[in-house]
Amino acid sequence: MDYGNTLSDEQLVETIEQHVFADSKESFLTAGQKRQLVSELFYSFRGLDVLQPLVDDRTISEIMVNSHDQIFIEKDGQVIATDIRFDSREKLEDTIQAIVGRVNRLVNESSPMVDARLRDGSRVNIVLPPIALQGPAMTIRKFPERPMTIRDLTARQAVSQEAAEDLIRLVKAKYNLFIGGGTGSGKTTFLNALAQFIPADERIITIEDSAELQILGIPNLVRLETRNANTDGKGEITIRDLIRTSLRMRPNRIIVGEVRGAEALDMLQAMNTGHDGSLSTGHANSVKDMLSRLETMVLSGASLPVGVVRKQISSAIDVMVHLQRLRDRSRRVTEISEVVGMDDGEVMLNPLYLFEETGETPEGMVLGELKPTGNPLMRTWKLRMAGLG
């Protein structure tokens, strides 16, 4: 049956049902078995084969395909092995090609790594042999239908009410914020939540490797996404290219989903040239580590003295926020620090909030609170200019 591309979804379901009902006359199937078979056949044509029920399950936050016959999920913070399997490695490969094809991406032996996304915005990372030794590997990071709000995050104790209110004021007053944290610490979720407080009359450009931000309430919004090189090695469009292009699009603010390399310099220069209120994220283990990583990123693409790079960082970024996934798998803001300039060649920080752990429950849940340090915000002129000081 070559119905995958010639029929609408409704026509395909109807055709599959006809075949299933015809076959069930020869071998008895219950109504439930028929429904399941129709769904499985439909998913094999249009969905993600055996993964589709996992994608549809809103309680699952991550799907980890280590090989065609080894699939794990994350649910309620717990990683669980499933008994779900692809029929063969070829079936998994077909599913991977269907995913990347829908977003005009390319993945093969010569270009074995790619980031993509599903129709619902879920982020997909794919690694193929010879890099992946057990066969094709795929990780799907799912996102909620409704983006989490600051209220949701305070209810989950990811951030204190007082700190949240201060961050909201900083976003409204156009402070440049940089959000750091480890893998799965909630950086994108937190950026999304803060971005909801950008005034609706501003023009925003978002720049991402694979579009996943869900910014609501901004009518004048342009979303940009990188592009991989084609089979001839041409046509690549990087985050660096997109940042440079965005500067000619009259943005009030630029939001870079994640900086990983030399594009950090372009982002810092954008923040330094009138695009106040910009937001970005990066991988790091602490605020100080994030500053060091930014330094390394800039130096990877530019031959600049370290002192010049640090000056760029200290004048571009106003506030650093650090998130952490604690040992009980909860995601918390653990530090908020103001960048206050340079002293003796070093970037100086003014800690505003620090997470203080007080113990744990018998069930292993971490107890603690994000507490103000008592240090006042030193750079207040943007708050005053915005009438929020």
C-alpha positions in Angstrom: 0.0 0.0 0.0 1.6 3.3 -1.1 -0.9 5.6 0.5 1.5 7.7 2.6 1.6 10.8 0.3 -1.5 10.5 -1.9 -4.4 10.5 0.6 -5.5 13.0 3.2 -5.4 11.8 6.8 -9.1 11.0 6.8 -8.9 9.1 3.6 -5.9 7.2 4.8 -7.7 6.2 8.1 -10.8 5.1 6.0 -8.6 3.0 3.7 -6.8 1.3 6.6 -10.1 0.6 8.3 -11.4 -1.1 5.1 -8.3 -3.4 5.0 -8.4 -4.2 8.7 -12.2 -5.0 8.6 -11.7 -7.2 5.5 -8.8 -9.1 7.1 -10.7 -9.5 10.4 -13.3 -11.7 8.6 -10.6 -14.3 8.2 -9.0 -13.9 11.6 -11.2 -12.7 14.5 -10.2 -9.4 16.1 -12.0 -7.6 18.9 -13.1 -4.0 18.5 -10.2 -2.9 20.7 -7.7 -4.8 18.6 -9.1 -3.3 15.4 -8.8 0.2 16.8 -5.2 -0.5 17.9 -4.3 -2.0 14.5 -5.8 1.0 12.6 -3.8 3.4 14.8 -0.5 1.5 14.4 -0.9 1.3 10.6 -1.8 5.0 10.5 1.2 6.0 12.6 3.5 3.9 10.4 2.4 6.1 7.4 1.9 9.5 8.9 3.1 9.6 12.5 6.3 8.4 14.2 5.5 4.7 14.1 5.7 3.1 17.6 6.8 6.5 19.1 3.6 8.3 18.3 1.7 7.2 21.5 4.6 8.4 23.5 4.6 11.7 21.7 0.8 12.0 22.3 1.2 11.2 26.0 1.4 14.7 27.7 2.8 13.2 30.9 6.0 12.2 29.2 8.6 14.9 29.0 11.4 13.1 27.1 11.8 10.1 24.8 15.2 8.5 24.5 15.8 6.1 21.6 19.1 4.4 22.2 18.6 2.0 19.3 15.6 0.5 17.5 15.0 -2.0 20.3 15.9 0.1 23.4 13.6 3.1 24.2 13.5 5.0 27.5 11.1 7.8 28.6 11.2 10.5 31.3 7.9 10.8 33.3 7.4 12.9 36.4 11.2 13.3 36.6 11.9 9.5 36.5 13.7 7.8 33.6 11.9 4.5 32.8 12.7 1.8 30.3 9.8 0.9 28.0 8.9 -2.4 26.2 8.3 -0.5 23.0 10.4 -1.5 20.0 10.7 -0.6 16.4 10.3 -3.7 14.2 13.7 -3.1 12.7 16.6 -0.7 12.5 15.3 0.3 9.0 11.9 1.3 10.6 13.7 3.6 12.9 15.8 5.0 10.1 12.6 5.7 8.1 11.0 7.5 11.0 14.2 9.7 11.4 14.2 10.6 7.7 10.5 11.5 7.9 11.2 13.8 10.9 14.1 15.7 9.3 12.4 15.9 5.9 9.5 17.8 7.4 11.8 20.6 8.6 14.1 20.6 5.5 17.0 19.1 7.4 19.5 16.5 6.3 21.1 13.6 8.2 23.2 10.8 6.8 26.5 9.1 7.2 28.5 12.1 6.0 26.5 14.5 8.2 25.5 12.2 11.1 24.2 14.7 13.7 21.2 17.0 13.4 18.7 19.0 15.5 15.2 19.1 14.3 11.6 19.5 15.7 8.3 17.9 15.5 5.0 19.6 14.4 4.1 20.2 18.0 7.4 22.0 18.6 9.1 19.2 20.4 12.9 19.3 20.0 14.6 16.4 18.4 18.3 15.5 18.4 19.5 12.7 16.1 22.9 10.9 15.9 23.6 8.2 13.3 26.4 5.7 12.8 29.3 5.7 12.6 29.1 8.2 15.5 26.4 6.2 17.2 27.8 2.8 17.8 24.6 0.9 18.6 22.7 2.2 15.6 20.6 5.4 15.1 19.9 7.3 18.4 17.3 9.9 18.8 16.2 12.1 21.8 12.9 14.0 21.8 12.5 16.8 24.3 8.8 17.5 24.6 7.2 20.8 25.7 3.8 21.5 27.3 0.9 22.6 25.1 0.7 25.7 27.2 4.0 27.4 28.0 4.8 27.5 31.7 4.2 30.9 33.3 6.1 32.6 36.1 3.1 31.7 38.3 3.5 28.0 37.4 7.2 28.2 38.2 6.7 29.9 41.6 4.0 27.3 42.4 6.6 24.6 41.7 9.1 26.5 43.9 11.5 26.8 40.9 11.8 30.5 41.9 10.7 32.6 44.8 7.8 35.1 44.4 10.1 38.0 45.4 12.9 37.0 42.9 10.3 36.5 40.2 8.8 39.9 40.7 12.3 41.5 40.6 13.1 39.6 37.3 9.8 40.7 35.8 10.7 44.4 36.5 14.2 43.9 35.0 12.6 42.4 31.8 10.2 45.3 31.5 13.0 47.8 32.1 15.1 46.3 29.3 17.9 44.8 31.3 20.0 42.2 29.3 19.5 38.8 31.0 21.6 35.7 30.4 20.2 32.4 31.7 22.7 29.6 32.4 22.3 26.0 33.6 23.0 22.4 32.9 21.2 20.1 30.5 17.5 19.7 31.5 17.7 22.4 34.1 14.8 24.4 32.6 16.6 27.3 30.8 14.3 27.5 27.8 11.2 27.1 30.0 12.4 30.0 32.2 13.3 32.2 29.2 9.8 31.6 27.8 8.2 32.6 31.1 10.2 35.8 31.4 9.6 36.7 27.7 5.8 36.9 28.4 6.6 40.2 30.2 8.1 42.0 27.2 5.8 44.9 26.3 3.5 44.0 23.4 4.4 47.0 21.3 8.0 45.9 20.8 9.5 44.1 17.8 11.2 40.9 18.8 13.5 38.6 16.7 14.1 35.1 18.1 17.1 33.1 16.8 17.4 29.4 17.4 19.1 26.2 16.2 15.8 24.4 16.3 12.7 26.6 16.9 11.2 25.8 20.3 10.5 29.1 22.0 6.7 29.7 22.6 6.5 33.5 23.1 3.0 34.7 23.4 1.4 38.2 23.4 4.0 39.8 21.0 2.3 40.6 17.6 5.5 42.0 16.1 7.5 38.8 16.3 9.9 37.2 13.8 11.2 33.7 14.4 14.5 32.7 12.7 16.0 29.2 12.6 19.4 28.0 11.4 19.8 25.7 8.4 22.3 22.9 7.8 24.5 22.6 4.7 23.1 20.6 1.8 24.6 17.5 0.3 27.2 19.7 -1.5 28.3 21.3 1.8 26.6 24.6 0.8 23.8 26.7 2.1 24.5 26.5 5.8 23.0 29.4 7.8 24.4 29.7 11.3 23.2 31.5 14.5 26.0 34.0 13.8 24.6 34.7 10.4 21.1 35.1 11.8 22.2 37.5 14.6 23.9 39.7 12.0 20.8 39.6 9.7 18.5 40.4 12.7 20.3 43.7 13.3 19.0 44.9 10.0 15.4 44.0 10.9 14.9 46.9 13.3 14.4 44.7 16.4 13.8 46.2 19.8 15.1 43.0 21.4 16.9 39.9 20.2 16.3 36.5 21.9 19.0 33.9 21.1 17.7 30.5 22.3 21.1 29.2 23.1 24.7 30.3 22.4 27.3 27.6 22.0 30.2 29.1 20.1 31.6 32.1 18.2 28.1 33.7 17.9 28.5 34.8 21.5 30.5 37.8 20.3 27.8 38.8 17.9 25.2 38.5 20.7 27.3 40.6 23.1 27.8 43.2 20.4 24.0 43.3 19.7 23.4 43.9 23.4 26.0 46.6 23.4 24.5 48.5 20.4 21.1 49.5 21.5 19.3 46.2 21.7 18.6 46.4 25.4 16.3 43.8 27.0 17.8 40.9 25.0 17.7 37.4 26.4 19.8 34.3 25.9 20.8 31.0 27.5 23.9 28.8 27.7 25.2 25.6 29.3 27.2 26.1 32.5 27.5 24.8 36.1 27.4 28.2 37.8 27.3 31.9 37.1 31.1 32.2 37.2 31.4 29.1 35.0 29.0 30.8 32.5 31.2 33.9 32.4 34.2 31.7 31.6 32.4 29.8 29.0 31.2 33.0 27.3 34.8 34.1 27.2 35.9 30.9 25.6 33.1 31.0 23.1 34.1 34.5 22.0 37.8 33.6 21.7 36.9 30.6 19.6 35.9 32.9 16.8 37.9 36.1 17.3 41.5 36.9 18.1 40.9 39.4 20.8 42.8 40.2 24.1 41.1 38.5 27.1 40.6 41.9 28.7 38.7 43.2 25.7 36.4 40.1 25.8 35.7 40.6 29.5 34.9 44.2 28.9 32.4 43.3 26.2 30.8 40.8 28.6 30.6 43.2 31.5 29.1 46.0 29.5 26.6 43.8 27.5 25.1 41.6 30.2 23.2 43.2 33.1 22.0 40.1 35.1 23.0 36.4 35.2 20.4 33.8 36.2 21.5 30.2 37.0 19.2 27.2 37.1 20.1 23.8 38.4 18.5 20.4 38.4 18.9 19.2 42.0 19.5 15.6 43.1 15.7 15.1 43.6 15.3 16.1 40.0 13.5 19.4 40.8 14.5 22.4 38.8 15.4 25.5 40.8 16.9 29.0 40.2 20.0 28.8 42.5 21.6 32.2 41.8 20.7 35.6 40.4 23.7 38.0 40.1 24.2 41.4 38.7 27.2 42.1 36.5 28.7 45.3 37.8 31.7 45.9 35.7 35.4 45.2 35.8 38.0 45.2 38.6 41.6 44.3 38.2 40.9 42.6 34.8 38.1 40.4 36.2 34.3 40.6 35.6 32.7 41.5 38.9 29.4 40.1 40.2 26.9 41.4 42.7 24.9 38.4 44.0 21.3 39.4 44.5 19.7 35.9 45.3 21.3 32.6 46.3 19.6 29.2 46.9 20.1 28.0 50.5 19.5 24.3 51.1 18.1 23.5 54.5 17.8 19.7 54.3 15.6 17.1 52.7 12.4 15.2 53.4 12.3 11.4 54.2 11.3 10.9 50.6 14.5 12.6 49.4 13.0 15.9 48.3 15.4 18.8 48.7 14.3 21.6 51.1 15.6 25.1 50.6 14.8 28.6 49.5 16.1 31.2 47.0 17.0 34.0 49.5 17.9 37.6 48.9 21.5 38.3 49.8 20.6 41.8 51.0 22.8 43.4 48.3 21.0 46.1 46.5 20.9 46.3 42.7 23.7 48.7 41.8 22.8 49.6 38.2 19.4 51.1 38.6 19.3 53.7 35.7 17.3 51.4 33.4 14.6 50.9 36.1 14.5 54.7 36.6 14.2 55.3 32.9 11.4 52.9 32.6 9.6 54.5 35.6 10.0 51.3 37.6 12.8 52.5 40.0 
